[in-house]
Amino acid sequence: MWRDISKRATLVVALAGIAAFQPLAAQEPVDTTKQAVDTTKKQPVVLEPLEVTAAREHAAPPPVATIDLTGSVLEHTPSDSPYDMFRRAAAVEVHEQGQGPGFASDVVVRGFTSDHSGDVLLVVDGVPVNLPINGHGEGYSDWNSLQSEAVSSLRLIHGPASPLYGDFALAGVVEAFTSADAEGTSMAVTGSSYGDVGGWLRTGRREDNGGSMLAVSGERSEGWRDNSHYWLVNSLLRGWKRAGSAGRIEGGLGVYATGWNSPGFVSVADYNADNLKQATDPTDGGEALRIVAHGRYATPLGTRTAFETTAWAFSSRWDLYLNIPETGEALQQTGEKDRRLAAGAQSSIVWTPTAGEFTFGVAGRIDGAEYQRDQTTGRVPVAAEDNVEADYASGSSFARYRRTFGTKFGVDIGARLDVLHYGSRNWIDGGAFEEHTRAIVSPKAGVRYLVGENTSLLASLSHGFRGAPGVIEDVGRAPLQAWASEVGVDWHGDRADVQVSAFRTDVSNERIVDPVTLEITSAGTSVRQGFDGRARVRLFGVTSLTFAGTWTDSHLTGEFADAHLEGALAGVRAPIDTAIPVQCDRGPVCLSNHDEGGQGKEVPGVAKYTVQAGINTVLASKYLVALNARALGPYTPIGEPDIRTQPYIVFDLSGQVPLGAGLQLDLAIQNLFDTKYPEIRASGFINPGPPLTLRAAFNWSPSTN
């Protein structure tokens, strides 16, 4: 299988390179124009000139709204998972499935329900985390491999505006970089009122010509529901060394392993009756293992040119056992297995003559996967449903041009060509090998205009795509494609920073995946449009107010088309003809809205609004105290067109207490008023949100003494 994959990968990379008419290229050095979420004042510039350097940094962001977070912010954000950490630190909508680390948890950006976070591309040190040709969820992305204690910076770029990224960067891309070295040793011990315990250690060395970093973390969670305990271990070894007079070589090896028991879903009737803790099946659960290696070489090629290349490879495997509805409200345990190997590379040249800044690049990726799904009882297979051998190969080329005209006006334009090849063989259906190749061109354009000293206007229009759910069995299934536009304003003053944007995304080949049943529905075309904004206001020097909110109008623009009409090509888990009938009893979780789906109807699973606001202050010159509230608006659950959920609001109280000698205590009371709310709802089943929880972490870092 790997020999055939390699041949196809070579072909598509060659096609992409020829189409670009340019040599190697990919990721460019840093632009410090960041719309960061921090307390420092930021003076906007139009387009910052390139500083030719071999240091690992973010590429310059396109002119769209971005969210920037530092490693220290992530490290001191009390949370029970990286998804929860991102929700609290970045004020982004997240739905945690609660069925095991990483499974079905969704990072939701601007109205995309993000099937297993597949609409948002996560890239760590240049390595994409999303998994193509995945039977559980195309683009499935397990954020639990992200170690907050190892991350040096993290940024969310809204939409498909960056030409550096292709598949799965539909709603946005999250770029994370980990530290290549460390100075001294830091560590932490964490725990919660539900018996969760964990800890991490980070150590290393830092010298002029090289350095290294080792980060190890582990946790044992009891959970607040029955049969919800798990263990998780992460380790990352990183290092770098100077190459020649100005070059740099760096790399890393990461290992992530976890095992869990799953409490399953709660029916609407049980939720409304406050029966939240019981487990569906004590044998539900699973395990996962992921090993990732990457390397990077970068060097200036003179005073105006820089080159870098990154290569990576990983092996992953997971087993999942979960009771899910097959038809109606009946539950049946399903066992799923995924085994894969993948490798890829990306290279870039950035040239900065006096006429602007040019970036040219190519990238390629190959995946070989084996996916198996069975009906199981107590984790023992009783009937085989799928046994698929699949491969994925992509070749990409891209170009970008950035220039500032005068001192106020900047342009950022680019284009990307992606050639995608899918191949699969289902041994249960006879084992015939099917394959399909397609090419997608994605233009990008944006402008930024500086108004006065503190205000900049921005606008962007871009095309993006993501692989279609179910493509592992229907290799000819058209990917989701979208045109995204945005206009916004950034204002940075002495006492406030404000970012406001209006956005619209027109999607074709829309497909909706039920997070409970995994059934795939073709919804034709859709529109996501709305407004989002962020603000930080500094009061009296030690007190600040924060706000982040998104209002979204998401509706179908074409006639609703159920994927079962595609017959045998409907994809993994053929969908049922109609939505699961659920009687809404007008309890605390739902209201009837008689939404039948179709043209002009709302996209299911998309909340009308999400808001997060807070106040932070320092008491007695050293104790940090914060009160935060997050609210989620109503939405129509997937698989329940007649239901409209109730909005909810949850409050958190947190604080930081310095104890001296480099020791700090982080405390948090989450869900302060013990509010009952659904983390996610679909097809008449719910994952309830956690009740009032106390979390504590003792952090020790001698450098802060």
C-alpha positions as CSV (number, residue, x, y, z in Angstrom):
1,M,0.0,0.0,0.0
2,W,2.8,2.5,0.9
3,R,4.5,2.0,-2.4
4,D,1.4,3.0,-4.3
5,I,0.8,6.0,-1.9
6,S,4.4,7.2,-2.5
7,K,3.9,7.1,-6.3
8,R,0.7,9.1,-6.1
9,A,2.2,11.6,-3.6
10,T,5.2,12.2,-6.0
11,L,2.7,12.8,-8.9
12,V,0.5,15.3,-7.1
13,V,3.4,17.2,-5.6
14,A,5.0,17.5,-9.0
15,L,1.7,18.7,-10.5
16,A,1.4,21.3,-7.8
17,G,5.0,22.5,-8.3
18,I,4.6,22.8,-12.0
19,A,1.4,24.7,-11.7
20,A,3.0,27.3,-9.4
21,F,5.9,28.0,-11.8
22,Q,8.1,28.6,-8.9
23,P,10.7,26.8,-6.7
24,L,10.4,25.7,-3.1
25,A,8.5,27.8,-0.6
26,A,6.1,27.9,2.3
27,Q,6.2,29.6,5.7
28,E,7.5,33.1,6.1
29,P,9.2,34.8,9.1
30,V,7.5,36.9,11.7
31,D,5.2,39.9,11.4
32,T,4.7,41.4,14.8
33,T,1.4,42.9,13.8
34,K,-0.8,40.9,16.2
35,Q,-4.3,41.4,17.4
36,A,-3.3,39.8,20.7
37,V,-5.4,39.1,23.7
38,D,-3.2,40.6,26.4
39,T,-2.9,43.6,28.6
40,T,-0.1,45.4,26.6
41,K,-0.8,48.3,24.3
42,K,-0.3,47.4,20.6
43,Q,0.3,50.1,18.0
44,P,-1.0,48.8,14.6
45,V,1.2,49.1,11.6
46,V,0.1,48.4,8.0
47,L,2.5,45.6,7.0
48,E,5.6,45.2,9.0
49,P,8.8,44.7,6.9
50,L,10.4,41.3,6.9
51,E,13.4,40.7,9.2
52,V,15.4,37.9,7.6
53,T,16.0,35.4,10.4
54,A,16.2,31.7,11.0
55,A,14.3,31.8,14.3
56,R,11.0,29.9,14.4
57,E,8.2,32.4,14.3
58,H,4.6,32.8,13.1
59,A,4.1,33.8,9.5
60,A,2.6,37.3,9.1
61,P,-1.2,37.1,9.5
62,P,-3.5,38.0,6.7
63,P,-5.7,41.1,7.2
64,V,-8.4,39.3,9.1
65,A,-9.3,39.1,12.8
66,T,-6.8,37.0,14.8
67,I,-6.5,35.9,18.4
68,D,-3.0,35.6,19.9
69,L,-2.2,33.8,23.1
70,T,1.1,33.4,24.9
71,G,2.3,30.2,26.5
72,S,2.1,31.7,30.0
73,V,-1.5,32.6,29.5
74,L,-2.3,29.0,28.5
75,E,-0.2,27.5,31.3
76,H,-2.2,29.4,34.0
77,T,-5.7,28.9,32.6
78,P,-7.4,26.4,34.9
79,S,-9.2,23.8,32.7
80,D,-9.9,20.1,32.3
81,S,-8.7,19.7,28.7
82,P,-7.0,21.7,25.9
83,Y,-10.5,22.3,24.4
84,D,-11.7,23.8,27.7
85,M,-8.4,25.7,28.0
86,F,-8.9,27.2,24.5
87,R,-12.5,28.1,25.3
88,R,-11.5,30.0,28.4
89,A,-8.3,31.6,27.2
90,A,-9.5,32.6,23.6
91,A,-13.2,33.0,24.3
92,V,-14.2,30.7,21.5
93,E,-17.2,28.4,21.5
94,V,-16.4,24.8,22.3
95,H,-18.6,21.8,22.8
96,E,-17.0,19.0,24.8
97,Q,-18.5,15.6,24.0
98,G,-17.3,14.0,27.2
99,Q,-17.0,10.6,25.6
100,G,-13.2,10.3,26.0
101,P,-10.3,12.6,25.4
102,G,-10.6,14.3,22.1
103,F,-13.5,12.3,20.7
104,A,-16.2,14.5,19.1
105,S,-15.2,17.6,21.0
106,D,-15.8,20.6,18.7
107,V,-14.0,23.9,18.4
108,V,-16.7,26.1,16.8
109,V,-15.6,29.2,14.8
110,R,-18.1,31.6,13.3
111,G,-21.0,29.2,12.9
112,F,-19.2,26.1,11.8
113,T,-20.2,23.2,14.1
114,S,-16.8,21.7,13.2
115,D,-17.4,18.0,12.9
116,H,-14.8,16.7,15.4
117,S,-13.0,20.0,15.0
118,G,-12.5,19.2,11.3
119,D,-13.5,22.7,10.1
120,V,-10.6,24.2,12.0
121,L,-7.0,23.2,11.1
122,L,-4.7,22.8,14.0
123,V,-1.0,23.0,13.2
124,V,1.7,22.4,15.9
125,D,5.3,23.2,14.9
126,G,4.3,22.9,11.2
127,V,2.7,19.5,11.7
128,P,-1.1,19.2,10.9
129,V,-3.1,17.4,13.6
130,N,-6.3,16.9,11.5
131,L,-6.7,13.4,10.1
132,P,-7.9,13.0,6.5
133,I,-9.7,9.8,5.3
134,N,-11.0,9.3,8.8
135,G,-14.1,7.1,9.3
136,H,-15.1,8.5,12.6
137,G,-15.0,12.2,11.4
138,E,-13.2,13.5,8.4
139,G,-10.5,15.9,9.6
140,Y,-10.9,14.5,13.1
141,S,-8.5,16.5,15.3
142,D,-7.5,15.5,18.8
143,W,-6.4,18.6,20.7
144,N,-5.3,16.6,23.7
145,S,-1.9,16.1,22.1
146,L,-1.4,19.9,22.6
147,Q,0.7,20.5,25.8
148,S,0.0,24.0,27.2
149,E,3.3,23.9,29.3
150,A,5.3,23.4,26.1
151,V,3.5,26.0,23.9
152,S,5.3,29.3,23.4
153,S,2.6,30.9,21.3
154,L,-0.8,30.1,19.8
155,R,-2.9,32.0,17.2
156,L,-6.3,31.6,15.7
157,I,-6.7,33.1,12.2
158,H,-10.3,33.4,11.2
159,G,-11.4,31.9,7.9
160,P,-9.4,30.5,5.0
161,A,-7.6,33.8,4.4
162,S,-4.0,32.5,4.8
163,P,-2.5,31.0,1.6
164,L,-0.2,28.9,3.7
165,Y,-3.0,26.4,4.6
166,G,-5.4,24.3,2.6
167,D,-7.4,21.3,3.6
168,F,-9.5,21.8,6.8
169,A,-8.6,25.5,7.1
170,L,-12.2,26.3,6.3
171,A,-13.5,28.1,9.4
172,G,-10.0,29.0,10.5
173,V,-6.5,27.8,11.4
174,V,-4.9,27.5,14.8
175,E,-1.1,27.8,14.7
176,A,0.8,26.6,17.7
177,F,4.5,26.7,18.3
178,T,6.3,24.9,21.1
179,S,9.5,26.1,22.7
180,A,12.7,24.6,21.2
181,D,14.6,25.2,24.5
182,A,14.1,26.0,28.1
183,E,16.0,27.8,30.8
184,G,15.9,25.9,34.0
185,T,13.1,23.7,35.4
186,S,9.5,24.4,36.0
187,M,6.7,22.1,37.2
188,A,3.1,22.0,38.5
189,V,0.8,19.8,40.4
190,T,-3.0,20.0,39.7
191,G,-6.2,18.7,41.2
192,S,-9.9,19.1,41.3
193,S,-12.8,18.6,43.8
194,Y,-13.8,15.5,41.8
195,G,-10.6,13.6,42.5
196,D,-8.7,14.6,39.3
197,V,-4.9,14.7,39.8
198,G,-2.1,15.6,37.4
199,G,1.1,17.4,36.9
200,W,3.8,18.5,34.5
201,L,7.5,19.2,34.3
202,R,9.4,21.3,31.9
203,T,13.2,21.4,31.8
204,G,16.0,22.1,29.4
205,R,19.0,24.3,28.6
206,R,19.6,27.4,26.5
207,E,22.9,28.5,25.0
208,D,24.0,30.8,22.2
209,N,24.5,28.0,19.7
210,G,21.7,25.6,20.7
211,G,19.4,24.3,23.3
212,S,16.9,21.7,24.3
213,M,13.6,21.2,26.1
214,L,11.8,18.3,27.7
215,A,8.1,18.6,28.7
216,V,6.3,15.7,30.4
217,S,2.7,15.8,31.6
218,G,0.2,13.4,33.0
219,E,-3.2,13.3,34.6
220,R,-5.6,10.8,36.1
221,S,-9.2,12.1,36.0
222,E,-12.1,10.6,37.9
223,G,-14.7,12.8,36.3
224,W,-18.0,13.8,37.8
225,R,-20.2,11.2,36.0
226,D,-20.1,7.5,36.5
227,N,-17.6,5.5,34.3
228,S,-15.9,8.8,33.2
229,H,-12.4,8.3,34.5
230,Y,-9.3,8.4,32.2
231,W,-5.6,8.7,32.2
232,L,-3.5,10.7,29.8
233,V,0.3,11.1,29.2
234,N,2.1,13.6,27.0
235,S,5.8,14.0,26.4
236,L,7.8,16.3,24.0
237,L,11.5,16.4,23.4
238,R,12.7,19.5,21.4
239,G,16.0,20.9,20.5
240,W,17.8,23.3,18.1
241,K,21.4,24.0,17.0
242,R,23.0,26.6,14.8
243,A,23.9,25.5,11.3
244,G,26.8,27.5,9.8
245,S,27.0,31.2,10.5
246,A,23.2,32.0,10.3
247,G,21.3,28.8,9.8
248,R,19.3,26.8,12.3
249,I,18.3,23.2,12.6
250,E,15.6,22.2,15.1
251,G,13.3,19.2,15.7
252,G,11.2,17.3,18.1
253,L,9.7,14.0,19.1
254,G,6.3,13.8,20.8
255,V,4.4,10.9,22.3
256,Y,0.7,11.1,23.4
257,A,-1.1,8.1,25.0
258,T,-4.5,7.9,26.7
259,G,-7.1,5.4,27.9
260,W,-10.6,6.2,29.1
261,N,-14.0,4.9,30.1
262,S,-17.0,6.7,28.7
263,P,-20.3,7.6,30.5
264,G,-22.2,7.8,27.3
265,F,-25.1,10.1,26.4
266,V,-28.0,11.2,28.5
267,S,-31.5,11.2,27.0
268,V,-33.6,14.4,27.1
269,A,-36.0,12.8,29.6
270,D,-33.2,11.9,32.0
271,Y,-31.6,15.3,31.6
272,N,-34.9,17.1,32.5
273,A,-35.3,14.7,35.5
274,D,-31.8,15.6,36.7
275,N,-30.5,12.0,36.1
276,L,-27.1,13.1,34.9
277,K,-24.5,10.9,36.4
278,Q,-25.4,7.4,35.3
279,A,-23.4,5.6,32.6
280,T,-25.0,4.1,29.5
281,D,-22.7,1.1,29.4
282,P,-19.8,0.4,31.7
283,T,-17.8,-1.1,28.9
284,D,-17.8,2.1,26.8
285,G,-14.4,3.7,26.4
286,G,-11.2,3.4,24.4
287,E,-7.5,4.1,24.1
288,A,-5.3,6.1,21.7
289,L,-1.6,6.5,20.9
290,R,0.2,9.1,18.7
291,I,3.9,9.5,18.0
292,V,5.1,12.5,16.0
293,A,8.5,13.5,14.8
294,H,9.4,16.7,13.0
295,G,12.4,18.6,11.8
296,R,13.1,22.1,10.4
297,Y,16.0,23.8,8.7
298,A,16.0,27.6,8.1
299,T,18.7,30.0,6.8
300,P,18.9,33.4,5.3
301,L,20.0,33.4,1.6
302,G,21.5,36.9,1.6
303,T,20.1,40.1,3.1
304,R,16.7,39.9,1.4
305,T,15.9,36.2,1.0
306,A,15.1,33.5,3.6
307,F,14.5,29.8,3.1
308,E,13.0,27.2,5.4
309,T,11.8,23.6,5.1
310,T,9.9,21.4,7.6
311,A,9.4,17.7,7.4
312,W,7.3,15.5,9.7
313,A,6.0,12.0,10.2
314,F,3.6,10.4,12.6
315,S,2.0,7.1,13.6
316,S,-1.4,7.0,15.3
317,R,-3.9,4.4,16.5
318,W,-7.1,4.5,18.5
319,D,-9.8,2.1,19.6
320,L,-13.2,3.5,20.5
321,Y,-16.2,1.7,22.0
322,L,-19.4,3.8,22.4
323,N,-23.2,3.2,22.5
324,I,-24.7,5.4,19.8
325,P,-28.2,5.4,18.3
326,E,-28.6,3.3,15.2
327,T,-32.3,3.9,14.4
328,G,-34.8,5.9,16.5
329,E,-33.6,6.1,20.1
330,A,-32.2,2.5,20.2
331,L,-28.6,2.3,21.5
332,Q,-26.0,-0.2,20.2
333,Q,-22.4,-0.3,21.1
334,T,-20.1,0.3,18.2
335,G,-16.4,-0.4,18.1
336,E,-14.1,1.6,15.9
337,K,-10.4,1.2,15.1
338,D,-8.1,3.5,13.2
339,R,-4.5,2.7,12.3
340,R,-2.4,5.1,10.2
341,L,1.0,6.3,9.1
342,A,1.5,9.7,7.6
343,A,4.3,11.9,6.4
344,G,4.6,15.4,4.9
345,A,6.8,18.3,4.2
346,Q,6.6,22.0,3.4
347,S,9.3,24.4,2.2
348,S,9.4,28.2,1.5
349,I,11.4,31.0,0.0
350,V,10.6,34.6,1.0
351,W,12.1,37.4,-1.1
352,T,11.9,41.0,0.0
353,P,13.0,43.4,-2.7
354,T,12.1,47.1,-2.5
355,A,8.8,46.4,-4.3
356,G,7.3,44.3,-1.5
357,E,7.5,40.8,-0.1
358,F,7.1,37.6,-2.1
359,T,6.5,34.1,-0.7
360,F,6.5,31.0,-2.8
361,G,5.9,27.5,-1.5
362,V,5.1,23.9,-2.0
363,A,3.9,21.2,0.4
364,G,2.9,17.5,0.3
365,R,1.4,14.9,2.5
366,I,0.6,11.2,2.4
367,D,-1.6,9.1,4.7
368,G,-2.2,5.4,4.8
369,A,-5.1,4.3,7.0
370,E,-7.0,1.2,8.0
371,Y,-10.4,1.8,9.5
372,Q,-12.7,-0.8,11.0
373,R,-16.1,-0.6,12.6
374,D,-18.1,-3.4,14.2
375,Q,-21.2,-3.8,16.2
376,T,-19.9,-4.9,19.6
377,T,-21.1,-6.1,22.9
378,G,-18.8,-5.5,25.9
379,R,-16.1,-4.5,23.4
380,V,-16.4,-7.9,21.7
381,P,-17.2,-7.8,17.9
382,V,-20.5,-9.4,17.0
383,A,-21.0,-8.1,13.4
384,A,-18.7,-6.3,11.0
385,E,-19.9,-3.1,9.4
386,D,-16.8,-1.6,7.7
387,N,-13.3,-2.7,7.0
388,V,-11.7,0.0,5.0
389,E,-8.1,0.4,3.7
390,A,-7.6,4.0,2.5
391,D,-4.9,6.4,1.4
392,Y,-4.7,10.1,1.0
393,A,-2.1,12.1,-0.9
394,S,-2.0,15.9,-1.4
395,G,0.3,18.2,-3.2
396,S,0.1,22.0,-2.9
397,S,1.8,25.1,-4.1
398,F,1.1,28.7,-3.1
399,A,2.2,32.2,-3.6
400,R,1.8,35.4,-1.7
401,Y,2.6,39.1,-2.2
402,R,2.6,41.7,0.5
403,R,3.4,45.4,0.2
404,T,2.8,48.7,1.9
405,F,2.1,51.7,-0.3
406,G,3.1,54.9,1.5
407,T,2.6,54.7,5.2
408,K,-1.1,53.8,5.4
409,F,-2.2,51.3,2.8
410,G,-1.1,47.7,2.6
411,V,-2.2,44.8,0.3
412,D,-1.9,41.1,0.9
413,I,-2.8,38.8,-2.0
414,G,-2.1,35.2,-2.8
415,A,-3.3,32.0,-4.3
416,R,-3.1,28.3,-3.5
417,L,-3.4,25.2,-5.7
418,D,-4.2,21.9,-3.9
419,V,-4.3,18.5,-5.7
420,L,-6.0,15.9,-3.6
421,H,-6.0,12.1,-4.2
422,Y,-8.3,9.7,-2.3
423,G,-8.2,6.0,-2.6
424,S,-10.1,3.3,-0.6
425,R,-11.1,-0.3,-0.5
426,N,-13.9,-1.8,1.7
427,W,-13.2,-5.5,2.1
428,I,-16.7,-6.1,3.3
429,D,-18.2,-4.8,0.1
430,G,-16.0,-6.9,-2.1
431,G,-12.6,-5.1,-1.8
432,A,-12.7,-3.2,-5.1
433,F,-10.2,-0.3,-5.0
434,E,-11.7,3.1,-5.9
435,E,-9.7,6.3,-6.3
436,H,-10.3,9.9,-7.3
437,T,-8.1,13.0,-7.9
438,R,-9.2,16.6,-7.9
439,A,-7.6,20.0,-8.0
440,I,-8.8,23.1,-6.1
441,V,-7.7,26.7,-6.7
442,S,-8.1,29.1,-3.8
443,P,-7.4,32.8,-4.4
444,K,-6.8,35.1,-1.4
445,A,-6.9,38.9,-1.2
446,G,-6.9,41.4,1.6
447,V,-6.1,45.1,2.4
448,R,-5.3,47.1,5.5
449,Y,-5.6,50.8,5.9
450,L,-4.2,52.8,8.8
451,V,-6.5,55.6,10.0
452,G,-4.8,58.0,12.3
453,E,-2.3,56.7,14.9
454,N,-4.4,54.0,16.6
455,T,-7.0,52.7,14.2
456,S,-6.7,50.3,11.2
457,L,-9.3,49.1,8.8
458,L,-9.1,45.7,7.1
459,A,-10.9,43.7,4.5
460,S,-10.5,40.3,3.1
461,L,-11.9,37.9,0.4
462,S,-10.7,34.3,0.2
463,H,-11.6,30.8,-0.9
464,G,-11.1,27.7,1.2
465,F,-12.2,24.1,1.4
466,R,-12.2,20.9,3.5
467,G,-12.5,17.2,2.7
468,A,-16.1,16.0,2.8
469,P,-17.3,13.8,5.7
470,G,-17.7,10.2,4.4
471,V,-15.0,10.6,1.7
472,I,-13.2,7.5,3.1
473,E,-15.9,5.3,1.5
474,D,-17.1,7.6,-1.3
475,V,-13.8,8.9,-2.7
476,G,-15.5,11.0,-5.3
477,R,-17.5,13.0,-2.8
478,A,-17.0,16.7,-3.5
479,P,-15.2,18.6,-0.7
480,L,-16.9,21.5,1.1
481,Q,-15.9,24.8,-0.5
482,A,-16.5,28.3,0.7
483,W,-16.0,31.9,-0.2
484,A,-15.3,34.0,3.0
485,S,-15.4,37.8,3.2
486,E,-14.6,40.0,6.2
487,V,-14.4,43.7,7.0
488,G,-13.2,45.0,10.3
489,V,-11.6,47.6,12.4
490,D,-8.8,47.5,15.1
491,W,-8.4,50.2,17.6
492,H,-5.6,50.3,20.2
493,G,-5.4,53.1,22.7
494,D,-3.8,53.8,26.1
495,R,-6.7,52.3,28.0
496,A,-8.5,50.1,25.5
497,D,-8.0,47.6,22.7
498,V,-11.0,46.9,20.4
499,Q,-11.5,44.6,17.5
500,V,-14.8,44.4,15.5
501,S,-15.5,42.4,12.3
502,A,-18.4,41.7,10.0
503,F,-18.1,38.4,8.2
504,R,-19.9,36.2,5.7
505,T,-19.1,32.7,4.4
506,D,-20.9,31.1,1.5
507,V,-20.6,27.3,1.6
508,S,-21.3,24.8,-1.2
509,N,-21.5,21.0,-0.9
510,E,-22.5,21.5,2.7
511,R,-22.7,18.3,4.8
512,I,-23.8,18.0,8.4
513,V,-22.6,15.3,10.7
514,D,-24.6,14.3,13.7
515,P,-22.1,14.2,16.6
516,V,-24.2,11.5,18.4
517,T,-25.2,9.1,15.5
518,L,-22.4,10.0,13.1
519,E,-25.0,10.2,10.3
520,I,-24.2,12.4,7.4
521,T,-26.7,14.7,5.8
522,S,-26.2,16.7,2.6
523,A,-27.6,20.2,3.1
524,G,-26.7,21.7,-0.3
525,T,-25.5,25.3,0.2
526,S,-25.5,27.6,3.2
527,V,-24.5,31.0,4.5
528,R,-22.8,31.9,7.8
529,Q,-22.8,35.6,8.4
530,G,-22.6,37.9,11.4
531,F,-20.4,40.0,13.7
532,D,-17.8,39.4,16.2
533,G,-15.9,41.7,18.5
534,R,-13.3,41.7,21.3
535,A,-12.4,44.4,23.7
536,R,-10.2,45.0,26.7
537,V,-10.6,48.1,28.8
538,R,-8.0,49.0,31.4
539,L,-9.3,50.7,34.5
540,F,-7.2,52.2,37.3
541,G,-4.0,50.4,36.2
542,V,-4.7,47.1,38.0
543,T,-8.3,46.4,36.8
544,S,-9.5,45.5,33.3
545,L,-12.8,44.5,31.7
546,T,-12.8,42.0,28.8
547,F,-15.4,41.1,26.3
548,A,-15.6,38.7,23.3
549,G,-18.7,37.8,21.4
550,T,-20.0,36.4,18.1
551,W,-23.5,36.8,16.7
552,T,-24.2,34.4,13.8
553,D,-27.0,34.0,11.3
554,S,-26.5,30.6,9.7
555,H,-29.1,29.3,7.3
556,L,-29.5,27.0,4.3
557,T,-29.6,28.7,0.9
558,G,-30.4,25.7,-1.2
559,E,-33.1,23.0,-1.0
560,F,-32.4,20.5,1.8
561,A,-31.1,17.2,0.4
562,D,-30.8,14.1,2.6
563,A,-27.7,12.1,1.8
564,H,-29.7,8.8,1.8
565,L,-30.8,9.8,-1.8
566,E,-27.2,9.0,-2.8
567,G,-27.8,5.3,-2.1
568,A,-24.7,3.2,-1.8
569,L,-22.5,6.3,-2.0
570,A,-24.0,7.9,1.1
571,G,-20.7,7.3,3.0
572,V,-19.9,6.0,6.4
573,R,-23.0,5.1,8.4
574,A,-25.8,5.5,5.9
575,P,-28.3,8.1,7.3
576,I,-31.9,7.5,8.1
577,D,-34.7,9.0,6.1
578,T,-35.9,11.4,8.7
579,A,-34.7,13.0,11.9
580,I,-35.1,11.0,15.1
581,P,-38.5,12.0,16.5
582,V,-38.1,13.5,19.9
583,Q,-41.0,14.8,22.1
584,C,-40.0,18.1,23.5
585,D,-41.6,18.2,27.0
586,R,-40.9,21.9,27.4
587,G,-38.4,21.1,30.2
588,P,-35.3,23.2,30.9
589,V,-33.5,22.0,27.8
590,C,-35.7,22.8,24.9
591,L,-38.5,24.7,23.3
592,S,-40.5,23.7,20.2
593,N,-39.9,25.8,17.1
594,H,-41.2,23.5,14.3
595,D,-38.2,24.0,12.1
596,E,-38.4,21.5,9.3
597,G,-35.2,22.2,7.6
598,G,-34.7,23.3,4.0
599,Q,-34.1,26.5,2.1
600,G,-34.0,29.5,4.4
601,K,-34.0,27.4,7.5
602,E,-31.2,27.6,10.1
603,V,-28.1,25.4,9.9
604,P,-28.6,22.9,12.8
605,G,-26.1,22.9,15.7
606,V,-25.1,26.5,15.2
607,A,-25.7,28.8,18.2
608,K,-27.2,32.2,17.5
609,Y,-24.6,33.9,19.7
610,T,-21.7,33.2,22.1
611,V,-20.5,35.7,24.6
612,Q,-17.7,35.8,27.2
613,A,-17.1,38.7,29.5
614,G,-15.1,39.3,32.6
615,I,-13.4,41.6,35.1
616,N,-9.9,41.1,36.3
617,T,-8.2,43.0,39.2
618,V,-5.1,42.8,41.5
619,L,-5.7,43.0,45.2
620,A,-3.0,44.1,47.7
621,S,-0.6,44.5,44.8
622,K,-0.1,40.8,44.3
623,Y,-3.4,38.7,44.3
624,L,-5.0,38.4,40.8
625,V,-8.8,37.8,40.9
626,A,-11.1,37.3,37.9
627,L,-14.8,36.8,37.5
628,N,-15.9,35.6,34.1
629,A,-19.2,34.7,32.5
630,R,-19.8,32.8,29.2
631,A,-23.1,32.5,27.5
632,L,-24.3,30.4,24.7
633,G,-27.4,31.2,22.6
634,P,-30.2,28.9,21.4
635,Y,-29.7,26.5,18.5
636,T,-31.5,23.8,16.6
637,P,-29.9,20.4,17.5
638,I,-28.7,18.2,14.7
639,G,-31.3,15.5,14.1
640,E,-34.0,17.4,15.9
641,P,-35.6,20.0,13.5
642,D,-38.5,20.7,15.8
643,I,-36.4,21.6,18.8
644,R,-34.9,24.9,19.9
645,T,-32.5,24.8,22.9
646,Q,-32.6,27.3,25.7
647,P,-29.7,29.8,26.1
648,Y,-27.5,29.5,29.2
649,I,-24.9,31.4,31.1
650,V,-22.1,30.0,33.3
651,F,-19.9,32.0,35.8
652,D,-16.3,31.2,36.9
653,L,-14.3,32.7,39.7
654,S,-10.5,32.4,39.6
655,G,-7.4,33.8,41.3
656,Q,-3.6,33.6,41.5
657,V,-1.7,33.7,44.8
658,P,2.1,34.1,44.8
659,L,3.6,32.1,47.6
660,G,7.2,33.1,47.2
661,A,10.3,31.2,46.1
662,G,8.9,30.9,42.6
663,L,5.7,29.1,43.8
664,Q,2.3,30.2,42.7
665,L,-1.2,28.9,43.5
666,D,-3.8,29.0,40.8
667,L,-7.4,28.6,42.0
668,A,-10.7,28.4,40.2
669,I,-14.3,27.8,41.1
670,Q,-15.9,26.8,37.8
671,N,-19.7,26.9,37.3
672,L,-19.9,29.1,40.3
673,F,-23.7,28.9,40.7
674,D,-23.9,25.2,39.8
675,T,-25.9,25.8,36.6
676,K,-27.2,22.8,34.7
677,Y,-26.5,23.1,31.0
678,P,-25.8,20.9,27.9
679,E,-22.3,20.9,26.5
680,I,-23.8,19.5,23.3
681,R,-27.2,18.1,22.2
682,A,-28.1,16.1,19.0
683,S,-30.7,13.5,18.1
684,G,-32.4,13.6,21.4
685,F,-29.3,12.9,23.5
686,I,-27.1,15.3,25.6
687,N,-23.7,15.5,27.1
688,P,-24.4,17.5,30.3
689,G,-21.9,20.2,31.3
690,P,-20.0,19.7,34.6
691,P,-21.4,21.1,37.8
692,L,-19.7,23.4,40.3
693,T,-16.0,22.3,40.4
694,L,-13.0,23.5,42.4
695,R,-9.6,23.4,40.6
696,A,-6.2,24.1,42.0
697,A,-2.7,24.1,40.7
698,F,0.6,24.7,42.4
699,N,3.1,26.1,39.8
700,W,6.8,26.3,40.6
701,S,9.2,28.2,38.4
702,P,12.5,29.5,39.9
703,S,12.8,32.1,37.2
704,T,9.8,33.9,38.5
705,N,11.3,34.2,42.0
